Amino acid sequence: MAAAPITGVLETALYADDLDAARGFYGGVLGLAEIMALAGRHVFFRTGPGVLLVFRAEATQVPHPPGALPVPTHGAVGPGHVCFSVPEDQMEAMAAHLTAAGIAIERDLRWPSGVRSIYVRDPAGNSVEFASPRLWEIPE
């Protein structure tokens, strides 16, 4: 039996000890809409058709009490990575916005295909990339 088709990434999880700092970066600086939060555990943001989940890793490693949703435990150690899709003609505006917000650009590079990626770090040290949707267009 063949696997069902995968049509995209529905959610991406990053981990941060300071959820207020994550809220300030993703909601405040990047302007993502906060859709759900639980103090000391998580804050979730809308990213177009997907969701960015920011958890405190320690809180996600504790088994749920009886009667709670039986989501498996998870968590990570060390920084993660997320790449946000930004229209090519808006990349310079994104770079200017990040700089104006006091966010240091760690790397601003052009891939061999000509696609531009801008890398920064969130307050938890996660690698946050902004790139054109063309980044993963692979010629056949």
Secondary structure, 3 states (H helix, E strand, C coil): CCCCCCCCCCEEEEECCCHHHHHHHHHHHCCCCEEEEECCCEEEEEECCEEEEEECHHHHCCCCCCCCCCCCCCCCCCCCEEEEECCHHHHHHHHHHHHHCCCCCCEEEECCCCCEEEEEECCCCCEEEEECHHHHCCCC
